[in-house]
Amino acid sequence: MNLIDTHAHLDSPKIYARLDEVLANAKEAGVDRIVTIGASRGMDSNRRALEIARQYDWIRCTIGLHPHDAESADEATVELLRREFAGDAQVVGIGETGLDYFYDNAPVDKQKWAFRQFLEMSKEFNKPVIIHSRDADEDCIAMLKETGVTGGILHCFTGSRWMAEELFELDFYLSFSGIVTFKSAAELLEIARDTPLERILVETDSPYLAPIPHRGRPNEPAYLRHTAEKIAEARGMSFEEFAQATTKNASRVFDWPLT
């Protein structure tokens, strides 16, 4: 049974420089679909993500701006993304966007402004929003409720049970990364175990957060199976059952039919 990597940064220099090799590794490892995320370095990341998605029929992309880069967000940039990118058939989601209070890379007011723009864009184009939230759970939930956005993805979920339950009420999916394989992540693995099967996704967040046994190396989609196997084991499921469920979930949330 194959997997869908719902969140990878194939535009990252660590991956893009060896993209053909990385994609061949993914195919060999049973990862037959990837969503590459537009997020950082302003428009360059989004342009490259869309370029990759147009080049490979088994890859789709999203467009957005990471909260770390929210300082550079302005009305012209958001309007360009809305007008020239968001409606493209290869673009299956809006983001990465959100709030990050752990790092002081951008003022909170700028983060909130950018987040709100992408939440509204998600509604306008009826595409799921892909959210980054770190140490900002209450504000994140409040903004989702204020804007009426539902049915998106909280990527690389590391939040609390309260956050998970609030997101389920909004029909969100939780996407888990290689962090669940770390020895320090027992509580997170329990949340992954208890997440409704129809609301769980898996991702690599490549080139970041490589799972054990690859921790410390640049991550890539080929390593996704380690994360899926860890969660499947915690849930008392076979890998095949879990892979089938997460693949169906990814197909549903991204409106990307399985063929």
C-alpha positions in Angstrom: 0.0 0.0 0.0 1.4 3.4 -1.0 1.4 6.7 0.9 0.8 10.4 0.3 3.3 12.8 1.8 1.0 15.7 2.5 3.7 18.3 3.4 7.1 18.5 1.9 9.3 21.5 0.8 10.6 20.2 -2.5 11.7 23.7 -3.4 14.2 23.7 -0.5 17.8 24.0 -1.7 18.6 20.8 0.2 16.1 18.9 -1.9 15.8 20.8 -5.1 19.5 20.3 -5.9 18.9 16.6 -6.0 15.2 16.5 -6.9 15.4 13.7 -9.4 17.1 11.4 -6.9 14.7 12.4 -4.1 11.7 11.7 -6.2 13.1 8.3 -7.4 13.7 7.4 -3.7 10.1 8.3 -2.8 8.7 6.1 -5.6 10.9 3.2 -4.5 9.7 3.7 -0.9 6.0 3.5 -1.9 5.3 7.3 -1.7 3.4 7.8 -4.9 2.0 11.3 -4.3 3.5 14.4 -2.7 2.1 17.8 -1.9 4.9 20.4 -2.1 4.4 23.5 0.0 4.9 27.1 -1.0 5.9 28.9 2.2 9.2 30.8 2.5 11.6 33.1 0.7 8.7 35.2 -0.6 7.5 34.5 -4.1 10.4 32.3 -5.0 9.1 29.3 -3.0 5.6 29.6 -4.4 6.9 29.9 -8.0 9.1 26.9 -7.6 6.4 24.8 -5.9 4.0 25.4 -8.8 6.8 24.7 -11.3 7.4 21.3 -9.7 3.7 20.5 -9.6 3.3 21.3 -13.2 6.3 19.1 -14.1 5.2 15.9 -12.3 1.7 14.5 -12.6 1.9 12.9 -9.2 2.8 16.1 -7.3 0.5 19.0 -6.4 1.4 22.2 -4.5 0.0 24.8 -2.1 0.8 28.5 -2.0 1.3 30.7 1.1 3.7 32.5 3.3 5.3 31.0 6.5 4.7 33.0 9.7 8.5 33.4 10.0 8.4 35.5 6.8 5.2 37.5 7.7 7.3 40.6 8.0 7.6 40.6 4.2 3.8 40.2 3.7 2.0 43.1 2.0 -1.1 43.6 0.1 0.7 43.4 -3.3 2.2 40.0 -2.5 -1.1 38.6 -1.3 -2.9 40.0 -4.3 -0.4 38.4 -6.7 -0.8 35.0 -5.0 -4.6 35.4 -5.1 -4.7 36.5 -8.7 -2.0 34.4 -10.4 -1.6 31.3 -8.2 -4.5 30.4 -6.0 -6.9 29.4 -8.8 -4.4 27.1 -10.6 -5.6 23.5 -10.9 -2.2 22.3 -9.6 -2.7 24.3 -6.4 -4.6 22.1 -4.0 -4.4 24.2 -0.8 -3.6 27.6 0.7 -0.5 27.8 3.0 1.7 27.3 4.7 0.4 30.1 6.9 -0.3 30.6 10.6 1.2 31.8 13.8 4.5 31.1 15.5 5.1 32.7 18.9 8.1 30.4 19.7 10.4 32.4 17.5 10.6 36.1 17.3 11.0 36.3 13.5 8.0 38.5 12.8 5.8 40.8 14.8 2.6 39.2 16.0 0.4 41.8 14.3 2.1 41.1 11.0 1.6 37.3 11.5 -2.1 37.8 12.3 -2.6 40.1 9.3 -1.0 37.6 6.9 -2.8 34.6 8.5 -6.1 36.4 8.0 -5.4 37.1 4.3 -4.7 33.4 3.6 -7.7 32.3 5.6 -9.9 34.5 3.5 -8.2 33.2 0.4 -8.9 29.6 1.4 -12.6 30.4 1.7 -12.6 32.3 -1.6 -11.1 29.5 -3.6 -12.6 26.7 -1.5 -9.3 25.1 -0.9 -8.0 23.8 2.4 -5.8 26.0 4.5 -2.5 24.4 5.7 -1.7 25.9 9.1 1.6 26.2 11.1 0.9 26.9 14.8 3.5 27.0 17.5 2.9 28.3 21.0 -0.1 30.1 19.5 -2.9 27.6 19.8 -5.6 29.9 21.4 -5.1 32.7 18.9 -5.0 30.2 16.0 -8.4 28.7 17.1 -9.9 32.2 17.7 -9.0 33.3 14.2 -10.4 30.2 12.6 -13.7 30.8 14.4 -13.7 34.5 13.6 -13.2 33.8 9.9 -15.4 30.7 9.7 -12.7 28.6 8.1 -13.2 24.8 8.4 -11.9 21.6 6.9 -8.2 22.5 6.7 -5.0 20.9 8.0 -2.9 21.6 11.1 0.5 20.5 9.7 3.2 18.9 11.8 0.8 18.8 14.8 2.5 19.1 18.2 -0.3 20.7 20.1 -2.4 19.8 23.1 -5.4 17.6 23.4 -7.4 20.8 23.8 -6.1 22.0 20.5 -6.9 18.7 18.8 -10.5 18.7 20.0 -11.0 22.3 19.0 -9.7 21.4 15.5 -12.0 18.4 15.2 -14.9 20.6 16.0 -13.9 22.6 12.9 -13.6 19.5 10.7 -9.8 19.9 10.5 -7.3 17.1 9.9 -4.2 16.6 12.0 -1.0 15.8 10.1 1.8 14.1 12.0 5.5 14.2 11.1 8.6 12.3 12.1 8.5 13.8 15.5 6.2 11.0 16.6 9.2 8.6 16.3 11.3 10.6 18.8 11.7 9.2 22.3 10.6 12.5 23.8 7.3 12.5 21.9 5.3 9.9 23.9 2.4 12.3 24.6 2.2 13.3 21.0 2.1 9.7 19.8 -0.8 9.1 22.2 -2.7 12.0 20.5 -1.9 10.4 17.1 -3.2 7.1 18.5 -6.5 8.7 19.6 -7.1 10.9 16.6 -10.2 9.7 14.6 -9.0 7.6 11.7 -10.9 9.8 9.2 -9.0 12.9 10.5 -5.4 11.8 10.4 -2.7 12.5 7.8 1.1 11.9 7.6 3.9 14.1 6.3 7.6 14.5 6.3 8.0 18.3 6.3 11.1 17.6 4.3 13.9 18.5 4.6 13.2 19.0 8.3 12.4 16.6 11.1 13.7 13.4 9.7 12.3 10.4 11.7 14.3 7.8 13.5 16.4 6.1 12.1 17.3 9.0 9.9 17.3 11.8 12.5 20.0 14.3 12.0 20.0 14.0 8.2 18.0 16.0 5.7 14.5 14.5 5.6 12.9 13.4 2.3 9.5 11.9 1.3 11.1 8.4 1.1 11.3 8.4 4.9 7.5 8.8 5.4 6.9 5.1 6.0 8.8 5.3 9.4 6.2 7.8 10.6 3.3 5.8 9.3 4.5 2.6 10.8 5.0 4.2 14.2 1.5 5.6 14.3 0.0 2.4 12.9 1.7 0.3 15.7 0.4 2.7 18.4 -3.1 2.4 17.0 -2.9 -1.4 16.9 -3.4 -1.4 13.1 -1.5 -2.9 10.2 0.6 -0.6 8.2 -1.5 -1.4 5.1 -4.8 -0.4 6.9 -3.3 2.8 8.2 -1.7 3.7 4.8 -5.1 3.1 3.1 -6.9 5.4 5.5 -4.4 8.2 5.4 -4.3 8.0 1.6 -8.1 8.3 1.4 -8.0 11.2 3.8 -5.4 13.1 1.8 -7.3 12.5 -1.4 -10.5 13.8 0.2 -9.1 17.0 1.8 -7.1 18.0 -1.3 -9.9 17.0 -3.7 -7.3 14.9 -5.5 -9.1 11.7 -6.7 -7.4 8.4 -6.5 -6.9 6.7 -9.8 
